[in-house]
Amino acid sequence: MQEKPITIANLAWRNIQRRPFRSCCLIIIIMLFSATLFGGSVLMKNLSLGISGMANRLGADILVVPYGYEKNLEVALLRGEPSSFYLKADLIDKIKDIKGITAVSPQLFIASLSAGCCTSKVQLIGFDQESDFVIKPWLQTQLSQPLIDNQVVVGSKITANVGEEIKFFNHPFKVAAKMDNTGMGFDTSVFMTIPTAQLLMKEANLIEGDTEHFANYVSSIFVKVDPDYQPKDIVNQIMPKYAIDYNIDFVMTKGLLSNISKWLTGFSTIVYSLSAIFWVLAIIVIFVIFSSSLNERKREISLLRILGASRSDLVKMLLRESLIISALGGIAGIVIAGVLIYAFSLLICQSIGLPCMNISITDGLIYALMVFMLTLIIGPLSSIYSALSLTKFDTYQTLREGE
């Protein structure tokens, strides 16, 4: 069997294999850096896309809710956590003609029991098809005609498909359409007409007392404001007239998104700071390990010099070792972070409590390439001093010291 010729490339690879513990430690350090940087960057991009999508397509500038239920509405919108709360619907007629308001639309929230379509409870949302400007933008390509009784639209994360039947409170519904991915709580919600939602609540005994007049209640009122007017001015018109009688409060979507953006800025600072720490740590560890191995490798380098290897060849070999280690660590980190982000993206976003959307494959590959190129710098940068030092000693004197 013909042996492979000895080259700088296979010498570098053999040196890595000969010191498996040292090599694995270096690879793990670099893997942590690349995983943190890639995973953190992709997650922040997912969150940024979710926030942008929410801002562009939520449509409403003001959300009118019962007093004390502002947080319930926020988590229902952001995370789809089931909640039920009600206010008098006749408020709609009283505020829709206020100057500066261009559209008003109600929604009715029902916290469902666990259903076969889902692993946990889901938020059922009744919406008014005629006045709605929040749900329809996500359904333009899926729903060709208005919903009828016993038809529902499911969020993108609900496992049921169009044409299938799902049950809530033992009441069967046919899936008429599936929403686009919104990055919001809508992804784990189910939508139906308000009359259907009210009938479901009555049949399932979810309401008590004067059930005949329950049709006069909704959960929230979405208000769109003319661009020439400030939402706070509209609120100042509604509040003194109706806040006490209707026991209402307001959620300003601009303020909600502003708070989310501030949180995202703080989160990105933590991620990049952590990546910088791993970057510095990787460089220091590799530098220390290569520097500490100077004495043990002097004889090896001297023998290679006697066999004809030039100083530049030896520098290339040592730098190639560090480059291979960086490449292996970088690839491992990117793959591990990519798999985790893909598998647990929804869970991560729900635990964080913010809307998110998955980035495209193209963007993901661009991020991976950028992180990989950055990772490749770590090894050679931290080992260049050791590589140059190993070639600046007297070859024959080193061999005689080892006798």
N, C-alpha and C positions, 0 to 999 in steps of 0.2 A: 504494500500500500504506500503510495507516494505521500510524503509529508508535505504539509503546506509550508511555503517559505515564510521565514520570520520577517515581519514588517512592523512598523511603528504602531499600526492600527491593532494588530492582534496581540502585540506586546502589552498595549494599554489595557485591552480586554482581559488578558491573562492576569495582569496585576490586580485588577478589580476582583476577579474570581479567587485569587490566592488569599485575599483578605476579606472574606465574606462578612464578618461582623462589622468591621470598620465601614465597608461599603454600604451595608444595610442601614447603619446609623445615619450616614450622610444622605442616603436616598430618602429616608423617612423625614429628616429635617426639611429637605427641599420639597418633598411631597406635601408637607403641612403648609408650607408657604404657598405653593401653587394652588392647593385646594382652597385655602382661605381666600386668596385673591380672586380666583375664578368663580368659586361658589358665591362669595360675597358680591362680586360685580354683577353676576347674572341675577341674583336675588334682588338686588337694588334696581336693576333694569326692569325686572318683572313688576316690582312695586311701582316704579315710575310709570310704566305703561298702564297699570291698573288705575292709578290716580288720574292720569291724563284722560283715560277713557271715561272715568266717572265724571270728570269735570266737563268733558265735551258733550256727553250724551245723557247726563242726568236731567238736564233741561231746566229744572226748577231752581229758582234763586232763594225762595223761602219755603220752609216746611212748617205747616201749622199742626201742632200736636197737643194732646191733653197735657195740662200742667203736670210736671214731674216725670213725663215719659220721653224726654228729649234723648236720653241715653239709649232707651229701648229702640227708638227709631234709628239711631245711629248704628247700633250693632246689627239691626235687621238689614240695613242698607249695606253695611261694610262686610258683615260676616254671615248674614242670613240666619242669625239666631232667632228661633221662633218667639213671637211675642204677640199679645192681644191687648188692645186698648181702644177706647172709643170716645168720640165727641159728636155733638149734634151736627147733622149734615146741612141744616138750613143756614149755617154760617156761610156756605158757599154762595148762596144768592145774595147775601148781604155785602160780601167783599168783592165779588167779581166785577162790579161796575166802578170800583175805586179807580180814579185816574192814575195811570202808570202800570196797572195790572193788565197784561195781555192774554193770560190764560190761567185757568184754575181747574184742577182735576183731583178728585178724591181717590183714596185707596182704602181697602178694608183688610186688616191683618187677622189671620187665624193661625194660632199655634197648633199644628196637627199632632196626632199620635205617630208613632213609628209606622212606616209603610214599607211594603215590599220593594218599592223602587229605591229605597234609601237605607243607609246604615243607621240613621238616627232620625229624630224629628225634623220636619221641614216646615218652612214658612209658607203658608197658603196666602195668596194675595188676590183680593178682588179688585178689579180696576174698571173704570167707566170708559168703554170703547169710544164713545163720541167725543169726550173732552180730553182723553189721555194724550199726553205728549212725552211721557217718560218711558213707557213700555214699548210703544209702537216702533220707535226708531231701531230697536233691536230685533224687530220681527218683519221688517220690510221685505225680506227675501223669502221668509218661511211661511207666512200666513197670507193666503191669497184672498180670503174672505173672512168676515167677522165671526167671532166665536159664537156658538150656540150653546144651549143648555147641555150639561154633561160633557162639555169639551174643555180641555185645559191646554195650557202651554207650559212646558217644563223648562227649567234652567239647563244650561249646558252640562252641569255635573250630575244631573239626575240620570240614572241608568236607563230609564224607559225611552223607547224610540217612537217615532211618529206612527200612528195607527194602532199602537198597543193600548191595553187597558190597565189602569192603575186604580187602586181603591184608597179612599180616605174616609175614616169613620164608617167603614163598610158600604160606602157609596161609590159605585163604579164611575170612572171618567175615562174618556177616550182622548189620547194625546193627539192634538191637532197640529202642533208645531213644536219645535225645539229652538230655544233662543241661541243667538250667537254668544260666544264667550264674552262676558262683561267685565270680569275681574272683580265684581262686587258680590254682595249677598244674593243677588238675583240668580246667580249660577246654581244655587242650591234651593231655589224657591219654585213654587208652582203657581201659575196664574190662571184666573178664571174671571168671568164677569161678576160684578157686584151682586146682581140678583141671585146668581147661582151660589155665591159665597154665603149670602144671607139665608137662602133656603137650606144649604148644608148645615149651617149653624143651628137652625131651628130643628131640623130633622135629627141632628145628633145631640140635641138637648144641651147645647153649649151656652145657651142664653136662658135667663130666668126672668120672671116678672112679666112685664107688659111686652110679650113677644110680638104682638101685632104691630107695634110701633117701632120695632127694632130697625125697620127699613129706613128710619130717620137718622141712623147713626153711621158714621164712618170712623176710620182710625186716624187718618191724616189727610191734610189738604196740601197739594203741591201747587205752588204759585210761581208763575213766570212773570218777571218784571221787564217793562220796556227798557231798552239800553239807555234811554235818556233820563231814567230815574234811578235813584239809589234805593236798594232794598231796605235799608234802615229807615228811609223816609216813609216807605209803604207800611212798615211795621209800626212806625209812630202814628200812622193814621188808624190802623186796626186796633192797636192795644187799648187806647183810652175808651173806645166805644164797646169793645166786645171781650176784652181779656177777662174781666170779672164774671160777666154773665155766662160765658161759655167755658171758663176755667181753662184757658189755653196758654200755650207758650210757643216760642218760635225757634227754629233751627236755621241758621244762615249757612247756606252751602259754601259760600266763599270762606267764611271763618272755619268751617269744618275742614275744607281742603287745605287751608293755610296751616292749621294745626298738624295735619297729616304730613305736609311738606316739611315742617320744622322737625317732626319726628324722624322723617327719612334722612334729613341732613345730618342729624345727630347719629343715626344708625350708620350712615356711610362713613362718618368720621371714625367710628369705632372699628369698622371693618378694615379701612385702609390703615389705621394705626396698628391694628393687629397684624396686618400683612407686612407693614414696615418693620415691626418687631421680629417677625419670622425671617424677613429679608436680612436684617442685621445679624440675627442669631445664626442663620445659615452661613453667612460669610465668615463670622468669627469661628464657628465650629470647624468649618473646612480649613480655614487658615491654621487653627491650632493643631488639627490632626495632621495636616501635611507638614507643618513646621516640626512637630514632635517626631515625625518619621524621617527627618533629615539624616540622622546618624545611622539608622538601620538600613537606609537605602543608599548610603555612600558607596558601599562595596558593590552593590548591584549596578550602580551608575558607572563605576570605574571599570567593571568588566565589560559593559556595553561600549565604553569608550575604546578599550583595547581591541574589541571585536570590530571596530571601525565606525561606530556611531558618532556623528558629529554633535557638537553642543546644541545646534539648532534642532537636530533630530530628537535629542533627549528632552528639550523644552517642549517640543511638539507632543512627545509621548505623554509627558506628565500633564500637559494641558488637555490632551485628548481624554485621559483618565477622568479628569474633573468634568469635562464636557459630557462624557457618557453618563456619569453619575447624575449630573444636572438634568440630562434628557430623560433618564429613567424616572427620576423623582418628579419631574414636571409632568410627564405623561400620566404617571400613576395618580398624581394629585388631581389633574384635570378630569380624568375618567371617573375617579371616585366621587368627586364633587358633582360632576354632571349627572351621574346615576342617582345620587341622593336628591339633588334638586328636582330632577324629572319625576322621581318616585314619590317624593314627599312635598312637592311644591304647594299643593292645596292645603295640606296639614300645617305647613310652616306659615302660610299666609293667614290661616284661621287662628293659629296660636298667637301670631303677631297682632291680629285684629285689623288688618289693612287689606284693601282690594289689590289684586295683582293679576297680571296676564302673562302667559309664557311668551318669551321672546321667540323669534323665528329661528329656524335651523341655521340660516345664513348668518344671522347676528351671533348665534351661539358659537359657530365655527370661528368667526372673527375674534370674539373674546378669547376663545381657546388658543388661537394662534398668537395673539398679543401676549397672553400670559406665558405661553411656552417660550416665546422669544425672550421675554424678560427673565424667565427661569434659567435659560441657557447662559446668561451672563454670570450667574452666581458662582459656579464652579471655577471657570477660568479667572475671574476677577479675584477670587479669594486665594487661589493657588499660584498666581503668577510669581509672587515673591519666592515661594518655596522652589518653584521650577527653575528660576534663575539662580538661586543659591546653590542648588544641587550640582550645578555644572561649573562652579567656580572654585573647586578645590583641586589639589594636586592628585592626579590619578594614581601614580605609582606609590606615592607616600601613603595613600589610603589603603592600597592593597597590602603594603608591608605592615601597616598597623593591625591588619586582620590576621596576620600569620601567627 
